[in-house]
């Protein structure tokens, strides 16, 4: 393929200058995505085995697993947004941190006035990332394995399916526990590494051991572990810490399949179209026959399977508009509410033998339940930072942070050179049984891609869980990490970016975030007839539409959902591949 815009009659500036205003999207379309001409060909002539709506984690997991089963499979990925970032923003230069939130987040729904105006803590739900790769380019990358107790209320078959695929899901996401990031190197190697980047070393070991040895002081906590982070990349490109995202992986997969097809190997092909918004699934008697998009109609041919890989709420809207007779759609809603606490402990309390380096990081996952009830789960994402020179280290430290969404500010670090700073992002489970929480069709909104109304009204059980997780976090910081020496201090924010340290615990109004994350349950999977999705991930009442993602969750738990989403998308691919083989016999 030519690297310039040229043709036999218009070659490299002769007889006139060539195009002078190419866009980044045009370049990507020319190389990786379907151009207008190729999209016309796809709509009018191409036959696909699988059409995937969305380009995030589930799309990658499904496409890769299907191609492992059937190298001749023809796959089309339909992405609503344009190309934005080539990989996770944390792997890019520091200024890219500013891309988080703001215009990179959209809200394809309307909030109920009761949610916005009620005098409680929760007032909104975080939105979608409407670009190629979706939320994968801006996620925290924490990937805990839920145990069976934490999947309370889930069908046994779905639990087994997830457990069967956890290992392959972790491999795809390149998950590595924080205590293994630098553990396979000698002391001399780590000493050399510490001159160029933060080390997960003595600080990580110390925090992890304190949590393990003192868990009895935290009666609501039942497990602690080194944070499992999707950050390994040595076997891929030699980089020792690289947050995972899907753009590069999907483009490599598409490029490989295209090269094989062009070589005449007879292999299938993975194609991707961007800037293509699916507005409605056209269906007859439960069979999806086409997708109505902003770029015209895409037929869904007889043999094609339609896989919804577009998050949680957008596919719920699409299903509600396209299959209005299906029961239970959007009747159940869960998510995670958040507390954010920043604290510090004198370095000497945690490191009496002065083993910590000048710049070290640590990350641990701490899980608990309120009232010994696994319908009231919470967990603490604990990040630790010891930094004697925060101005010098600002850029590189940000690159290696376990969670850039929850990190220390420069003011906090500048005033804590002789301390270890702890940043706690604490996530609690919103009660899925609350009938006042729902995601329903909004008859007043004419746009079919966002004609949904979201209502969230926290109840007594939510507040019980929230109180329990806040108390546990304070006790962890004081009794375990503060060594019960009364030296734990908390950051109290004031106007602007200012603030101060004080031993007094900050109040609820200062630490509780008013936005939800990790939404789920709107298209729950189950054996019951009122579960919109059956145990084979097929939309009830449909013949060829399948669902992936957090919408399947019968109950949210508190654990980060991405790795389990990937595991179940792989299981769906296994089931459909087996079904295809069986149909040929």
N, C-alpha and C positions, 0 to 999 in steps of 0.2 A: 504494500500500500504506500502510495506517495506521501511524503511528509509535508507536501505543500499543496495548495489549492491549484490544481492544474489538470488539463485534459489534453488530448492530442491536438486540438485546435487552439487551445489557450494555455501556453506553456511558460510557466515561471516568469511572467512579466512580458511576454511577447504574444501578439503584436501590441498589446496594451497592458498597463498594470493590472494585476489580479485583484481579488477582493481585499478591501482594506479594513473591514470592521467585523472580523470573526468574533464570536462570543465563546466563553468557556463552555457553555452548554452545546454549542454547535460542534466544537472540537470533540467533546465527549460523545455526542451522537455519531460523529463521523467514525470514531474509533470503536466505541463500546455499545452504544445504545441504538435503537432503531431510529433511523432518519424518517422524515415524512414519507419518502418513497418506500422505504422498507416496512413502515407501519401499514401503508396501503396494501402492500404485498401480504403482510401478516393477516390482515383482516379479510382479504378477498380470496387468498389461496392456501395459506399455511394451515396445517393440521397439527394440533398439539395434544399430547397425552395429559398434560397438567398445566393449568393456568393458575398462577399464584398471584394474589392481590396483596401487595406489600413487599418490602425489600429488607426487612429487619432480621432478627435472629431466627425466627421460625421459618422464614423463606429460605435462608441459607441452610439451616439444618435439614429441612425437607428435601431441597434440591440436591444437596450433596449425597444424602442417604439414598434417594431414588436412583441417582446416577451410579451409585455403588451396586445397586441391585440390577439395574437395567441401563447399560451404557448407551442404548439406542433410544432412550426416552427423549421426547421432544417437550421442552418446558418453556413457557413464556412467563416472565415476571412483569406485572403491571404496577408501576410505582406512580403515585399521585403527584409527587414533587419533583423538582429538578435536582441536579447534582450540586452539592454544597461543600462538604468537606471530604477529603480522600480517606480519612481515618479518624480515630477518636481525637477530640480536640485537645486532650491532655498530652498527646504525642507530638503536637505541633508547637511552634514557638509560643511563648508565654502570652502574648497579646490575644491569642485565640480564646483565652478564657472568657473574654468579653462576649463571645458568641452564645454563651449559655443563657437561656431565658430570652426575654424580650421578644424580638421579631422571629426568633427561631422556634417559638412555641405558638401553636394555634389552638383554639378552643372550638371544635365543631359541635357545640351544643349550647343551650341556654341554661343558666342556673335558675332554679326556682327562687322567687323572692323570699320565701321562708328561709332558705339556706343563707342568703346574703344578709338578711336583716335580723335574723335571730340573735339574741345576745348570748351566744355560746362561743366556743373557740374556733370551730371549723366554718369557713366561709367560701372555699372554692377548691376545685380539683385541678391539679397540674395538667397541662395540655399535651398535645401531640407535637412531634418534631417532623414537619411535613417535607422531608427531603429524602433523597436516596440514602438508604441505610437506617432511616428512622431514628429511634431513640438510641440505637447502638452507638451513635457517634457522640453521645453525651451522657452515658450512664455511669454509675459508681463502680460497676464491675465486681461487686460482692456476690459470691456464688455459693452460699451454704447448701448442704444437702439436708432437706427436711427428713426427719425420721417418721415412722408410722404414726406415732402419737401426735406429731405436729400436723399430719394430714387427716386430722379428725374430721369425720363427716364425708370423706371421699369414698367412692366405690372401691372395693378391694381390688378389682381388676385394674383400675387406673393407678392405684398405688403400686401394684406389682409391675405394671408397664413402665412407670417412672423409674422405679428402683433398678429395673433391668437395663435402663439406658443412661443412668447417671454417669457411669464411667466414660461412655462415648461422648456424652454431652460435655463433660469436663474437658475431654481431650480436644473437642472442637473449639471450645472457648478458651483453651490454654490456661486452665485454672491451676493455680499454685498457691499453697498456704504461705502466709507471710513469713513464717519461720523457716521456710525452705528457700526463700529468694537468695540468700547469701550463705546458706549453711554448708554448701558443698565446697567452699573455698577455704584455703588455709588462712591463718591469722595474718600472714604477710600479704596475701592477696587482698584480704579485706582492708588492710591498712592502706594499700595502694589505691583501692577502689574509693575509700573514704575521702581521698583527696580530690575526687572528681564528682562524687554524687553521694547522697545519703545511703547509709547502710542499715539493713534490717538485721541487727546483730545483738549486742548486749542489752539494749533497751527492750527489744522485742522479747528476748529470753526472760528478762526480769519481770516485765508486765505479765507475760503469759504464766510464769511460775507463781506469781503472787495470786493471780486469779484462780489457778488450779488448787493451790494450797489453802486458800481462804474462802472457798465457795460456801462453806458452812455459815459464814457470816452474812450471806445473802440468801435468806430462806426461800425467796421466790425464784431463784436461779437454779436451773437443772443441768446446764452444760455451758462450758466455755471452750474456746479453741482459737488457734491462730486463724486470722481472717483468710478465707479462701478467695483469692483475687484472680480475675481473668487478666493476667498480666505477663505470662511467660511468652518468650519469643526467640530464645536462643537457637532452637532447632529450625526456625523459620528464616530469620534474617540476622542472627547474631546479636540482636539488642537484648539487654538483660532485663528490661522492665518496659513493657509496652501494652497499654490498655487495649483490649480487644474491641473491634468494630467490624461491621460486615462489608462496607464498600469494597475494600481491596480484595477480600475473599470472594465476593460475588463476581467482581470483574475478572479475577484470575480464573474462576470456574467457567465463566462465559467465554473467555479468550481461549482456554484449553479446548472447550467443546467446538468452538468455531474453527480452530486450527485443524482439529481432527476431521470435521466435516469437509473442509476445503481440501484436505489431503485425500478425500475419497474413501475414508475408512468405514463409511457406513454407520458411523456413530450418530447418536441423537444430537440435538442442539439446544443450548440454553440461550434464549434471547431476552432482552430487557427493554422495555419501553418506559420512558419517564414523562413527566408532565401529563399524565393520563389519569384523570379522576373518574373512578367508577361511581356512577350515580344510581344505578339500579341493576339488579339481576333480572333479566327477562326470563320468565319460566312458564311452563305449561304442565299442569298436573304434577308438579313437584320436580320436574326436570328443568334445570337451568339450560336455556338454549342460546343465550347471548348476554353480553354485558353492554349496557348503555353507558357510554363514557362521554366526556367533554370533547373527545377526538373521534367521535363516531361510534358505530355499533361494532363490537367484536363478537362474532359468532362463537358459541361453545359447541363444537361438533359432537357427534354422538358418542365418541369414545372418551371425550375429555372429562377430567375431574377438575372441579373448581375448588381451590384451597384458599381460605381466607386467612391471610398472615398479616393483618393490618392493625394489630394491637387489640384493645379490648372494647372501647366504646364505638369507634367507627364501624366495625363489622356488625355491631348490635343495631346501629342505625340502618345499615344496609339491609340486614335481615328483616327488620321491622317493616321497612318500606316494600321489600320484595316478596316476603312470605307472611302476609298479615295474619294468616290463620294459625301460625305456630304459637303454641302456648308457652308462657313463662319467660318470653323475651324481655329482658330488662326489669323483671319483677324483683330480682334480687341484686343487691349491690354491696360490695365491700371494698375496702381500700386500707391504706395505712395512714394513721395520723402520726405526727412527729413532734418530738421535743428536741431542742438543741441546747446543750450545756457545754460551756467551755470552762475548764478549771486548770489549776496548776499546783504542783507539789515541788518543794525544794529538791534540787538534784541530789543533794547530800542525803536526803531521806531515802531515796530510791537507789542511790549509787554510792554507798559509803566507801567503797574501794576504788572509786574513780575509774570505772571500766568503760563508761560511755564515751563515745567519740565526740568530736565537736559538732557533728551533724548526724543524728540518728533518727530513724522512724520506727514505729511499731503499729501493728493493727491486730485487734482481737475481736471476736464475735462472742457475745454473751446473750444467752437465751433464757427467758423466764416466762412464768404464767401467773396471773392473778387468781386468787381463790382456788388454786390447784385445779383450774378449769382450762382445758385446752381449746376452749372457745374464747379465751381471753389471753392470747399470746402476745408477747412483746420481745424485742431483742435490742441490744445496744451495739452499735457499730463504733467501737472504741479506737480512735486514732491517737497515737502518742508522738510527740516531737520534742527532741532536745537539740537546740540550735544556739550555739554561742556567737554566731555571726549572721544574724538574719538578713541584714542588708546585702551582704555578699552572696548569700545562699538563696535568695528569694526565688530566682528563676528556676534553678535546678531542683530546689525542694518541691516547688509546685509540680514539676514534671513527674516526680516519684511519689506524690502524696497518695495514700490509699483511697481517699475520697475528697476530691477537690470541691464538691458541693458543700462539704462540712470540713472546714479547715480553719486554722488560726489566722487572724489578721496580722498585719505588720505591727500595729500598735501592741497587740498582745505578745508578740514575739520580742519586740524591742524592750519590753519591760520584764522579760522573763529569761534573760540569758543564763541565769543560775538556777533555772527551774526546768522541769519537764511539763510541757503543756499538753493537756488532754482535751480532745474534741469529741464529744459524744453526740452522735445522731441516733436518737432512740425512736424505734418504730413500734407502734401498737396496732393491734387488729381491730378494725371497725366491725361492729356486730352485724353479720350478714342477716340475722333473724329480724332485724328492725324493719317493720313494714313501712316505716316512713322514709326509708332510703330506697330510691328507685331511679330508673333511667327509661323514660317513656317517650312516646312520639309527641312532638309538639305540633299541633294542628295549625298553629298560627305562623309557623316558619315555612316559607315557600321553597327554600333551597333544600333539595332532597339529601344532600350530604351532611346537613347539620340540623335537621328538623327533629331534634330530640331535646327533652327537658330533663335535667339532672337535679335530684333533690337529695340532700344529706342532712339529717338532723340527729346529732349524737344523742344517745340515750344513757340511762343510768349505768348499764354495763360498760359502755365506752369510757365513761368518766371513772369508773372503778379501775379499769385496766390502765387508764392514763395516770391516775394517782399512784398505782402500784409501780409502774415503770419509772416514774419520776423519783419516787422514794428509793427504789433499788439503785438507780443511777447515783443519787447523792450518797447512799451508803457505800457503794463500790468505791467512789472517789475518796471518801473519808476513812472508812474502816479498812479497806484493802489496799488501795494505792497510796493513800495518805498515811498508812501504817498506824492509824489511830493516834497520831501525834498532834492532832489539832492544828495542822499547818496547811490543810487544803484551802485554797482560795478560789473564788469564782469571779468570772468576769461579769460586771454589771454595765450594760450599754447605756450610754447617754445620747444626747443629740448628735447627729452626724455619725462620724466614725469614732467618736470619743468613747471613753469608758474608764472603769477603774476596777482594781482587784479588791475583794473583800471576803472575809471568812463567812459572812452571812450568805445563806442560800438565796438565790434570786427567786422572785415570786412566779407563779404560774403564768401571769400575763406577760412576763419577760422571756420565758423559755418555750412556750407552746406555739408552734407554727400554725397559721390559720389555713394552710393548704394541705390537701391529701396527695399521696402518691400511690403507685402500684394498685390501680383500680382493678376490680375483678368481679366474677360471678354473674355477669349479665347474660351470658350464654352458657350456663353451667352444664356440665356433663353429668349424666346419671342414668340409672335404670328406670326411674319413674317417668310416667308419661308427661308430667309437667316440666321435666328437664328438657330444655330446647335441643340438647345435643346428646346422642346416644353413646354407648361405650366404644363404638368404633369411630368416634369423632364426627359422625355424619349428622348434619342438621335434620332433625325430625321433620317429616313431611317433605323432604327433598330426596332425590335419587342420586345426585352427583355433586353435592355441596358439602364441604368439610371445613371444620373450624380448628384453629390453633390459638395459642396465647392465653393470657390471664383471664379472659372471659369464661374459660372452661372451669375455673376454680369453684368447687361447691362451697368451700370455705377458704378465706384468705390466709389464715395463719398470720405470722408476722415475718416470716423469712422472705428474703429477696427472691422474686419469682423467676428470674431469667433462666437459670440453669434448668429448672424443672420444665419450663416452657419448651426449651430446646429438646429435652429428653422425650417429651410427649410428641413433639413434631417428628422426631426420628421414629417413634413408635407408629405414628400415622403412616409414614413412608413405608415402614415394614409391612403394615397391614395392607396397604394398597398394592404394593409390589406382589405380595402373596396372592392377593385377589386376582391380579392380572395373570399370574402364572396359572392359577386354578381355572380361570375362564378359558384358557387355551387348551386345557387337557380334555 
